[in-house]
Amino acid sequence: MEKIPYKIYLSENEIPKQWYNVRADMKNKPAPLLNPGTQKPMTLEELSGVFCTELAKQELDDTTPYIDIPQEIRDFYKMYRPAPLVRAYCLEKELDTPAKIYYKFEGNNTSGSHKLNSAIAQAYYAKEQGLKGVTTETGAGQWGTALSMACAYLGLDCKVYMVKCSYEQKPFRREVMRTYGADVTPSPSSTTEVGRKILAEHPDTTGSLGCAISEAVETAVKSEGYRYVLGSVLSQVLLHQSVIGLEAKAALDKYGVKPDIIIGCAGGGSNLGGLISPFMGEKLRGEADYEFIAVEPASCPSLTRGRYAYDFCDTGMVCPLAKMYTLGSSFIPSANHAGGLRYHGMSSVLSQLYDDGLMSARSVEQTSVFEAAEKFARIEGILPAPESSHAIRVAIDEALKCKETGEEKTILFGLTGTGYFDMVAYQRFNDGEMSDYIPTDEDLKAGLDALPKINA
Ligand SMILES: *Cc1c(COP(=O)(O)O)cnc(C)c1O
Protein backbone atom coordinates (compact mmCIF):
# COMPACT_ATOMS: atom_id res chain seq x y z
CA MET A 1 0.00 0.00 0.00
CA GLU A 2 1.19 3.45 -0.96
CA LYS A 3 2.32 5.54 2.01
CA ILE A 4 -0.36 7.96 3.04
CA PRO A 5 0.79 11.57 2.49
CA TYR A 6 0.82 14.18 5.22
CA LYS A 7 -1.96 15.99 3.44
CA ILE A 8 -4.61 14.25 1.39
CA TYR A 9 -5.91 16.78 -1.09
CA LEU A 10 -9.00 16.39 -3.20
CA SER A 11 -9.35 18.12 -6.54
CA GLU A 12 -11.76 21.00 -7.10
CA ASN A 13 -14.14 18.62 -8.88
CA GLU A 14 -14.34 16.51 -5.77
CA ILE A 15 -15.94 19.29 -3.72
CA PRO A 16 -19.35 17.76 -2.92
CA LYS A 17 -22.13 18.60 -5.37
CA GLN A 18 -24.81 17.82 -2.79
CA TRP A 19 -25.12 18.24 0.96
CA TYR A 20 -26.10 15.17 2.94
CA ASN A 21 -29.08 15.44 5.29
CA VAL A 22 -28.51 12.87 8.05
CA ARG A 23 -32.10 13.34 9.31
CA ALA A 24 -33.30 11.35 6.29
CA ASP A 25 -31.64 8.23 7.69
CA MET A 26 -32.65 8.74 11.34
CA LYS A 27 -35.37 6.40 12.57
CA ASN A 28 -36.16 8.72 15.45
CA LYS A 29 -36.37 12.16 13.85
CA PRO A 30 -35.34 15.22 15.86
CA ALA A 31 -38.32 16.78 17.60
CA PRO A 32 -39.94 19.65 15.66
CA LEU A 33 -39.41 23.31 16.52
CA LEU A 34 -42.45 24.64 18.39
CA ASN A 35 -44.17 27.99 18.24
CA PRO A 36 -43.64 29.43 21.75
CA GLY A 37 -47.15 30.92 21.75
CA THR A 38 -49.23 27.95 20.61
CA GLN A 39 -46.73 25.17 21.45
CA LYS A 40 -47.59 23.66 18.04
CA PRO A 41 -44.92 22.68 15.47
CA MET A 42 -43.69 25.69 13.50
CA THR A 43 -45.14 25.78 9.99
CA LEU A 44 -43.22 26.79 6.88
CA GLU A 45 -45.19 30.03 6.83
CA GLU A 46 -44.30 30.89 10.43
CA LEU A 47 -40.63 30.02 9.95
CA SER A 48 -40.50 32.07 6.76
CA GLY A 49 -41.24 35.20 8.78
CA VAL A 50 -37.86 34.82 10.50
CA PHE A 51 -35.73 32.80 8.06
CA CYS A 52 -35.37 32.89 4.26
CA THR A 53 -37.98 30.62 2.73
CA GLU A 54 -35.54 28.14 1.18
CA LEU A 55 -33.69 27.83 4.49
CA ALA A 56 -36.98 27.35 6.35
CA LYS A 57 -37.71 24.49 3.94
CA GLN A 58 -34.34 22.94 4.65
CA GLU A 59 -35.00 23.32 8.37
CA LEU A 60 -38.23 21.33 8.08
CA ASP A 61 -36.92 18.68 5.67
CA ASP A 62 -36.42 15.41 7.56
CA THR A 63 -36.68 13.14 4.53
CA THR A 64 -34.55 14.26 1.54
CA PRO A 65 -31.13 12.62 1.92
CA TYR A 66 -29.23 14.70 -0.66
CA ILE A 67 -29.78 18.37 -1.49
CA ASP A 68 -28.04 19.99 -4.47
CA ILE A 69 -25.48 22.67 -3.67
CA PRO A 70 -26.19 25.62 -6.01
CA GLN A 71 -23.36 26.33 -8.46
CA GLU A 72 -22.71 29.83 -7.06
CA ILE A 73 -22.10 28.36 -3.59
CA ARG A 74 -19.80 25.69 -5.04
CA ASP A 75 -17.87 28.42 -6.87
CA PHE A 76 -17.39 30.27 -3.58
CA TYR A 77 -16.35 27.02 -1.86
CA LYS A 78 -13.62 26.68 -4.52
CA MET A 79 -11.84 29.76 -3.13
CA TYR A 80 -10.97 27.91 0.11
CA ARG A 81 -12.00 24.29 -0.38
CA PRO A 82 -11.40 21.38 -0.54
CA ALA A 83 -10.05 21.70 3.00
CA PRO A 84 -7.00 19.53 3.67
CA LEU A 85 -7.19 16.26 5.55
CA VAL A 86 -3.93 15.94 7.45
CA ARG A 87 -2.27 12.82 8.79
CA ALA A 88 -0.75 13.96 12.08
CA TYR A 89 2.45 11.94 11.71
CA CYS A 90 4.42 14.41 13.87
CA LEU A 91 1.89 14.24 16.70
CA GLU A 92 1.77 10.44 16.51
CA LYS A 93 5.56 10.33 16.84
CA GLU A 94 5.58 12.79 19.74
CA LEU A 95 2.93 10.73 21.58
CA ASP A 96 4.72 7.50 20.67
CA THR A 97 1.37 5.92 19.92
CA PRO A 98 0.41 3.12 17.54
CA ALA A 99 -2.79 5.08 16.80
CA LYS A 100 -3.15 6.78 13.44
CA ILE A 101 -4.40 10.34 13.77
CA TYR A 102 -6.06 12.43 11.06
CA TYR A 103 -7.58 15.87 11.27
CA LYS A 104 -9.77 17.84 8.90
CA PHE A 105 -8.58 21.45 8.94
CA GLU A 106 -11.26 24.11 8.43
CA GLY A 107 -9.22 27.19 9.38
CA ASN A 108 -7.95 28.01 5.88
CA ASN A 109 -10.03 31.13 5.30
CA THR A 110 -10.12 34.66 6.75
CA SER A 111 -12.98 33.89 9.16
CA GLY A 112 -10.65 31.26 10.58
CA SER A 113 -13.29 28.57 10.99
CA HIS A 114 -15.76 26.19 9.38
CA LYS A 115 -18.55 28.77 9.78
CA LEU A 116 -18.03 30.14 6.27
CA ASN A 117 -19.46 26.88 4.83
CA SER A 118 -22.92 27.78 6.11
CA ALA A 119 -22.56 31.58 5.94
CA ILE A 120 -22.23 31.55 2.15
CA ALA A 121 -25.18 29.17 1.81
CA GLN A 122 -27.43 31.30 4.01
CA ALA A 123 -26.39 34.56 2.32
CA TYR A 124 -26.96 32.97 -1.10
CA TYR A 125 -30.57 32.02 -0.31
CA ALA A 126 -31.23 35.48 1.13
CA LYS A 127 -29.95 37.04 -2.09
CA GLU A 128 -32.00 34.60 -4.21
CA GLN A 129 -35.10 35.71 -2.35
CA GLY A 130 -34.35 39.32 -3.24
CA LEU A 131 -33.72 40.43 0.35
CA LYS A 132 -31.77 43.58 1.26
CA GLY A 133 -29.85 41.97 4.06
CA VAL A 134 -29.58 39.70 7.06
CA THR A 135 -29.15 40.09 10.82
CA THR A 136 -27.30 37.85 13.21
CA GLU A 137 -25.47 37.63 16.52
CA THR A 138 -21.87 36.73 17.18
CA GLY A 139 -20.12 35.74 20.38
CA ALA A 140 -16.43 35.12 19.86
CA GLY A 141 -16.76 36.67 16.39
CA GLN A 142 -16.08 33.80 13.97
CA TRP A 143 -19.66 33.56 12.77
CA GLY A 144 -20.03 37.33 12.37
CA THR A 145 -16.82 37.41 10.35
CA ALA A 146 -17.89 34.50 8.15
CA LEU A 147 -21.27 36.07 7.48
CA SER A 148 -19.70 39.49 6.74
CA MET A 149 -17.45 37.84 4.16
CA ALA A 150 -20.36 36.04 2.50
CA CYS A 151 -22.54 39.18 2.46
CA ALA A 152 -19.72 41.31 1.03
CA TYR A 153 -19.26 38.78 -1.78
CA LEU A 154 -22.96 38.79 -2.66
CA GLY A 155 -23.61 42.50 -2.02
CA LEU A 156 -25.99 42.03 0.91
CA ASP A 157 -26.32 44.24 3.97
CA CYS A 158 -25.18 42.55 7.20
CA LYS A 159 -26.16 43.65 10.74
CA VAL A 160 -24.27 41.90 13.51
CA TYR A 161 -25.12 42.04 17.23
CA MET A 162 -21.88 41.24 19.00
CA VAL A 163 -21.89 40.18 22.67
CA LYS A 164 -20.69 43.31 24.47
CA CYS A 165 -17.72 41.78 26.31
CA SER A 166 -16.38 40.36 23.02
CA TYR A 167 -17.00 43.68 21.27
CA GLU A 168 -14.77 45.33 23.84
CA GLN A 169 -12.21 42.52 24.24
CA LYS A 170 -11.84 41.67 20.56
CA PRO A 171 -11.61 45.00 18.73
CA PHE A 172 -9.70 43.37 15.87
CA ARG A 173 -12.49 40.88 15.20
CA ARG A 174 -14.90 43.79 15.10
CA GLU A 175 -12.70 45.65 12.61
CA VAL A 176 -12.43 42.60 10.34
CA MET A 177 -16.24 42.53 10.15
CA ARG A 178 -16.40 46.26 9.47
CA THR A 179 -13.78 45.89 6.76
CA TYR A 180 -16.14 43.45 5.06
CA GLY A 181 -18.88 46.07 5.35
CA ALA A 182 -20.88 44.76 8.30
CA ASP A 183 -22.68 47.03 10.74
CA VAL A 184 -21.58 45.82 14.21
CA THR A 185 -23.55 46.73 17.37
CA PRO A 186 -22.57 45.74 20.92
CA SER A 187 -25.33 43.75 22.62
CA PRO A 188 -27.39 44.41 24.63
CA SER A 189 -28.08 47.69 22.84
CA SER A 190 -30.73 50.38 22.90
CA THR A 191 -31.59 49.68 19.23
CA THR A 192 -34.13 46.97 20.15
CA GLU A 193 -36.99 46.57 22.61
CA VAL A 194 -35.51 43.42 24.10
CA GLY A 195 -32.09 45.09 24.42
CA ARG A 196 -33.60 48.11 26.20
CA LYS A 197 -35.48 45.81 28.57
CA ILE A 198 -32.37 43.80 29.44
CA LEU A 199 -30.35 47.01 29.92
CA ALA A 200 -33.02 48.41 32.23
CA GLU A 201 -32.96 45.24 34.36
CA HIS A 202 -29.19 44.64 34.24
CA PRO A 203 -27.44 47.92 33.35
CA ASP A 204 -23.95 46.45 33.90
CA THR A 205 -24.43 43.29 31.90
CA THR A 206 -21.64 42.32 29.51
CA GLY A 207 -24.14 40.50 27.33
CA SER A 208 -24.69 36.91 26.30
CA LEU A 209 -25.25 34.99 23.09
CA GLY A 210 -28.88 34.33 23.99
CA CYS A 211 -29.49 38.06 24.39
CA ALA A 212 -27.72 38.98 21.13
CA ILE A 213 -29.87 36.38 19.30
CA SER A 214 -33.03 38.03 20.64
CA GLU A 215 -31.89 41.44 19.38
CA ALA A 216 -30.95 40.11 15.94
CA VAL A 217 -34.29 38.31 15.55
CA GLU A 218 -36.25 41.39 16.62
CA THR A 219 -34.39 43.58 14.13
CA ALA A 220 -34.96 41.09 11.30
CA VAL A 221 -38.66 40.73 12.01
CA LYS A 222 -39.15 44.52 12.24
CA SER A 223 -37.09 45.51 9.19
CA GLU A 224 -38.53 45.25 5.70
CA GLY A 225 -36.42 43.01 3.44
CA TYR A 226 -34.36 41.42 6.23
CA ARG A 227 -34.23 37.92 7.68
CA TYR A 228 -32.35 36.41 10.59
CA VAL A 229 -29.55 33.88 10.09
CA LEU A 230 -27.86 31.68 12.69
CA GLY A 231 -24.41 30.07 12.52
CA SER A 232 -24.96 26.90 14.54
CA VAL A 233 -27.55 24.71 16.32
CA LEU A 234 -30.11 24.66 13.49
CA SER A 235 -30.56 21.56 11.31
CA GLN A 236 -30.00 23.62 8.12
CA VAL A 237 -26.54 24.59 9.43
CA LEU A 238 -25.62 20.95 10.06
CA LEU A 239 -26.78 20.22 6.51
CA HIS A 240 -24.42 22.85 5.04
CA GLN A 241 -21.57 21.67 7.26
CA SER A 242 -21.89 18.15 5.87
CA VAL A 243 -19.30 19.26 3.28
CA ILE A 244 -16.71 18.75 6.05
CA GLY A 245 -17.61 15.09 6.54
CA LEU A 246 -18.22 14.37 2.85
CA GLU A 247 -14.78 15.68 1.92
CA ALA A 248 -13.09 13.92 4.84
CA LYS A 249 -14.71 10.64 3.87
CA ALA A 250 -13.83 11.03 0.18
CA ALA A 251 -10.18 11.68 1.11
CA LEU A 252 -9.99 8.68 3.47
CA ASP A 253 -11.74 6.43 0.95
CA LYS A 254 -8.97 7.18 -1.57
CA TYR A 255 -6.55 5.30 0.66
CA GLY A 256 -9.02 2.74 1.96
CA VAL A 257 -8.82 4.20 5.47
CA LYS A 258 -11.76 3.69 7.83
CA PRO A 259 -11.72 5.66 11.07
CA ASP A 260 -12.56 3.84 14.32
CA ILE A 261 -13.18 6.98 16.36
CA ILE A 262 -14.47 10.36 15.13
CA ILE A 263 -14.12 13.30 17.49
CA GLY A 264 -15.37 16.88 17.34
CA CYS A 265 -15.87 19.79 19.69
CA ALA A 266 -19.47 20.69 20.35
CA GLY A 267 -20.82 24.18 20.98
CA GLY A 268 -24.14 24.25 19.15
CA GLY A 269 -23.11 21.12 17.26
CA SER A 270 -22.64 22.30 13.66
CA ASN A 271 -19.04 21.22 12.93
CA LEU A 272 -19.46 17.93 14.76
CA GLY A 273 -22.77 17.27 13.04
CA GLY A 274 -21.22 18.08 9.67
CA LEU A 275 -18.09 16.00 10.24
CA ILE A 276 -19.93 12.89 11.39
CA SER A 277 -22.91 13.11 9.00
CA PRO A 278 -21.84 10.71 6.22
CA PHE A 279 -20.27 8.30 8.71
CA MET A 280 -23.36 8.42 10.92
CA GLY A 281 -25.47 7.79 7.81
CA GLU A 282 -23.56 4.53 7.26
CA LYS A 283 -24.05 3.59 10.89
CA LEU A 284 -27.78 4.37 10.77
CA ARG A 285 -28.17 2.29 7.59
CA GLY A 286 -26.25 -0.60 9.18
CA GLU A 287 -23.40 -0.40 6.65
CA ALA A 288 -20.53 0.36 9.03
CA ASP A 289 -19.82 1.14 12.66
CA TYR A 290 -17.95 4.06 14.15
CA GLU A 291 -17.48 5.53 17.61
CA PHE A 292 -18.46 9.22 17.76
CA ILE A 293 -17.37 11.51 20.60
CA ALA A 294 -18.68 15.03 21.21
CA VAL A 295 -16.36 17.13 23.38
CA GLU A 296 -17.70 20.01 25.42
CA PRO A 297 -16.26 22.30 28.10
CA ALA A 298 -16.75 21.17 31.71
CA SER A 299 -17.97 24.72 32.39
CA CYS A 300 -20.82 24.49 29.85
CA PRO A 301 -21.76 20.78 29.84
CA SER A 302 -25.06 20.63 27.93
CA LEU A 303 -24.82 17.00 26.72
CA THR A 304 -23.13 15.49 29.76
CA ARG A 305 -25.12 17.30 32.47
CA GLY A 306 -28.03 19.01 30.75
CA ARG A 307 -31.60 17.83 30.36
CA TYR A 308 -33.27 16.64 27.13
CA ALA A 309 -36.21 19.00 26.99
CA TYR A 310 -37.88 21.76 25.02
CA ASP A 311 -36.18 25.07 25.67
CA PHE A 312 -35.84 28.57 24.29
CA CYS A 313 -32.93 29.14 21.93
CA ASP A 314 -32.45 32.71 23.23
CA THR A 315 -32.73 34.73 26.43
CA GLY A 316 -35.48 37.01 25.19
CA MET A 317 -37.68 33.97 24.41
CA VAL A 318 -38.62 35.24 20.95
CA CYS A 319 -37.22 32.25 19.00
CA PRO A 320 -39.02 28.95 18.43
CA LEU A 321 -38.67 26.28 21.12
CA ALA A 322 -36.28 23.44 20.33
CA LYS A 323 -36.05 20.05 22.00
CA MET A 324 -32.40 19.62 22.87
CA TYR A 325 -29.93 18.79 25.60
CA THR A 326 -29.86 22.08 27.44
CA LEU A 327 -28.69 23.81 30.60
CA GLY A 328 -31.56 26.29 30.34
CA SER A 329 -31.65 29.48 28.31
CA SER A 330 -30.73 31.55 31.39
CA PHE A 331 -27.47 29.61 31.93
CA ILE A 332 -24.29 31.67 31.48
CA PRO A 333 -20.90 29.95 31.90
CA SER A 334 -18.64 31.22 34.69
CA ALA A 335 -16.65 34.38 33.91
CA ASN A 336 -13.29 32.58 33.97
CA HIS A 337 -14.30 30.40 31.02
CA ALA A 338 -12.21 31.46 28.00
CA GLY A 339 -12.49 28.46 25.76
CA GLY A 340 -15.57 29.21 23.62
CA LEU A 341 -18.42 26.71 23.14
CA ARG A 342 -20.62 28.69 25.53
CA TYR A 343 -24.09 28.02 24.12
CA HIS A 344 -26.63 26.63 26.61
CA GLY A 345 -28.16 24.04 24.26
CA MET A 346 -27.20 21.58 21.54
CA SER A 347 -28.43 20.88 17.99
CA SER A 348 -31.66 18.86 18.13
CA VAL A 349 -30.23 16.41 15.55
CA LEU A 350 -27.20 15.64 17.73
CA SER A 351 -29.37 15.64 20.86
CA GLN A 352 -31.57 12.92 19.38
CA LEU A 353 -28.58 10.85 18.17
CA TYR A 354 -27.02 11.15 21.62
CA ASP A 355 -30.26 10.24 23.36
CA ASP A 356 -30.52 7.16 21.11
CA GLY A 357 -27.04 6.07 22.22
CA LEU A 358 -25.53 6.50 18.74
CA MET A 359 -22.91 8.97 19.95
CA SER A 360 -21.09 9.62 23.25
CA ALA A 361 -20.03 12.86 24.92
CA ARG A 362 -17.20 13.91 27.17
CA SER A 363 -16.49 17.12 29.03
CA VAL A 364 -12.98 18.51 29.51
CA GLU A 365 -11.50 21.29 31.66
CA GLN A 366 -10.05 24.32 29.97
CA THR A 367 -6.50 24.13 31.39
CA SER A 368 -6.14 20.61 29.96
CA VAL A 369 -7.61 21.93 26.68
CA PHE A 370 -4.96 24.66 26.48
CA GLU A 371 -2.21 22.14 27.33
CA ALA A 372 -3.35 20.11 24.34
CA ALA A 373 -3.53 23.28 22.21
CA GLU A 374 0.03 24.23 23.13
CA LYS A 375 1.35 20.74 22.35
CA PHE A 376 -0.48 20.71 19.02
CA ALA A 377 0.80 24.17 18.04
CA ARG A 378 4.39 23.20 18.82
CA ILE A 379 4.28 19.82 17.08
CA GLU A 380 1.87 20.26 14.16
CA GLY A 381 2.47 23.97 13.61
CA ILE A 382 -1.11 25.24 13.52
CA LEU A 383 -2.21 27.57 16.34
CA PRO A 384 -5.64 26.07 17.10
CA ALA A 385 -8.79 27.88 18.21
CA PRO A 386 -9.64 27.12 21.86
CA GLU A 387 -12.89 25.52 20.63
CA SER A 388 -11.04 23.16 18.28
CA SER A 389 -8.61 22.30 21.06
CA HIS A 390 -11.35 20.45 22.94
CA ALA A 391 -11.28 17.89 20.13
CA ILE A 392 -7.46 17.84 20.16
CA ARG A 393 -7.54 17.08 23.90
CA VAL A 394 -9.70 14.00 23.47
CA ALA A 395 -7.87 12.84 20.30
CA ILE A 396 -4.61 12.92 22.31
CA ASP A 397 -6.27 11.11 25.23
CA GLU A 398 -7.54 8.37 22.90
CA ALA A 399 -4.14 8.05 21.22
CA LEU A 400 -2.47 7.70 24.64
CA LYS A 401 -4.96 4.96 25.52
CA CYS A 402 -3.86 3.13 22.38
CA LYS A 403 -0.26 3.43 23.56
CA GLU A 404 -1.22 1.57 26.74
CA THR A 405 -3.27 -1.13 25.05
CA GLY A 406 -1.18 -1.41 21.89
CA GLU A 407 -4.28 -0.96 19.72
CA GLU A 408 -3.70 0.63 16.31
CA LYS A 409 -6.91 2.61 16.17
CA THR A 410 -7.55 5.22 13.50
CA ILE A 411 -8.71 8.52 14.96
CA LEU A 412 -10.26 11.35 12.95
CA PHE A 413 -10.95 14.72 14.54
CA GLY A 414 -12.22 18.08 13.36
CA LEU A 415 -9.76 20.98 13.61
CA THR A 416 -12.37 23.68 13.20
CA GLY A 417 -10.20 26.77 13.16
CA THR A 418 -7.29 28.95 14.16
CA GLY A 419 -6.87 30.90 17.39
CA TYR A 420 -5.23 34.18 16.35
CA PHE A 421 -8.02 36.24 17.90
CA ASP A 422 -7.92 34.26 21.14
CA MET A 423 -4.53 35.42 22.34
CA VAL A 424 -5.98 36.91 25.54
CA ALA A 425 -7.03 33.39 26.51
CA TYR A 426 -3.62 32.05 25.51
CA GLN A 427 -2.02 34.85 27.52
CA ARG A 428 -3.91 33.75 30.63
CA PHE A 429 -2.72 30.20 30.01
CA ASN A 430 0.89 31.27 29.39
CA ASP A 431 0.90 33.40 32.55
CA GLY A 432 -0.43 30.49 34.61
CA GLU A 433 -3.57 32.45 35.39
CA MET A 434 -6.07 30.11 33.79
CA SER A 435 -8.29 28.20 36.17
CA ASP A 436 -11.11 25.70 35.85
CA TYR A 437 -14.57 26.13 37.18
CA ILE A 438 -16.95 23.23 37.03
CA PRO A 439 -20.48 24.30 37.89
CA THR A 440 -22.00 22.54 40.91
CA ASP A 441 -25.40 20.83 40.68
CA GLU A 442 -26.67 23.82 42.62
CA ASP A 443 -25.29 26.20 39.93
CA LEU A 444 -27.07 24.24 37.21
CA LYS A 445 -30.33 23.94 39.12
CA ALA A 446 -31.55 27.49 38.45
CA GLY A 447 -31.28 27.13 34.67
CA LEU A 448 -32.87 23.67 34.63
CA ASP A 449 -35.70 24.69 36.98
CA ALA A 450 -36.53 27.58 34.66
CA LEU A 451 -37.07 25.34 31.61
CA PRO A 452 -40.46 26.06 30.01
CA LYS A 453 -43.27 23.63 30.81
CA ILE A 454 -44.40 22.10 27.53
CA ASN A 455 -47.44 19.86 27.20
CA ALA A 456 -46.46 18.43 23.82
C1 LIG B 1 -18.20 28.40 16.36
C2 LIG B 1 -17.04 27.51 16.47
C3 LIG B 1 -17.14 26.23 17.06
C4 LIG B 1 -18.39 25.73 17.71
O1 LIG B 1 -19.56 25.71 16.98
P1 LIG B 1 -20.29 24.39 16.51
O2 LIG B 1 -21.55 24.86 15.94
O3 LIG B 1 -20.48 23.52 17.74
O4 LIG B 1 -19.41 23.75 15.54
C5 LIG B 1 -16.03 25.43 17.07
N1 LIG B 1 -14.86 25.84 16.57
C6 LIG B 1 -14.71 27.05 16.01
C7 LIG B 1 -13.37 27.44 15.47
C8 LIG B 1 -15.80 27.92 15.92
O5 LIG B 1 -15.65 29.12 15.37
Ligand as a Chemical Component Dictionary entry (heavy atoms), coordinates in Angstrom:
data_LIG
# 
_chem_comp.id                   LIG 
_chem_comp.type                 NON-POLYMER 
_chem_comp.pdbx_formal_charge   0 
_chem_comp.three_letter_code    LIG 
# 
loop_
_chem_comp_atom.comp_id 
_chem_comp_atom.atom_id 
_chem_comp_atom.alt_atom_id 
_chem_comp_atom.type_symbol 
_chem_comp_atom.charge 
_chem_comp_atom.model_Cartn_x 
_chem_comp_atom.model_Cartn_y 
_chem_comp_atom.model_Cartn_z 
_chem_comp_atom.pdbx_ordinal 
LIG C1 C1 C 0 -18.201 28.403 16.356 1  
LIG C2 C2 C 0 -17.038 27.508 16.472 2  
LIG C3 C3 C 0 -17.141 26.235 17.057 3  
LIG C4 C4 C 0 -18.386 25.727 17.707 4  
LIG O1 O1 O 0 -19.561 25.711 16.976 5  
LIG P1 P1 P 0 -20.289 24.392 16.513 6  
LIG O2 O2 O 0 -21.551 24.857 15.940 7  
LIG O3 O3 O 0 -20.479 23.520 17.743 8  
LIG O4 O4 O 0 -19.406 23.747 15.537 9  
LIG C5 C5 C 0 -16.029 25.429 17.074 10 
LIG N1 N1 N 0 -14.859 25.840 16.572 11 
LIG C6 C6 C 0 -14.709 27.051 16.009 12 
LIG C7 C7 C 0 -13.368 27.442 15.472 13 
LIG C8 C8 C 0 -15.799 27.920 15.925 14 
LIG O5 O5 O 0 -15.649 29.118 15.367 15 
# 
loop_
_chem_comp_bond.comp_id 
_chem_comp_bond.atom_id_1 
_chem_comp_bond.atom_id_2 
_chem_comp_bond.value_order 
_chem_comp_bond.pdbx_ordinal 
LIG C1 C2 SING 1  
LIG C2 C3 SING 2  
LIG C2 C8 DOUB 3  
LIG C3 C4 SING 4  
LIG C3 C5 DOUB 5  
LIG C4 O1 SING 6  
LIG O1 P1 SING 7  
LIG P1 O2 DOUB 8  
LIG P1 O3 SING 9  
LIG P1 O4 SING 10 
LIG C5 N1 SING 11 
LIG N1 C6 DOUB 12 
LIG C6 C7 SING 13 
LIG C6 C8 SING 14 
LIG C8 O5 SING 15 
# 
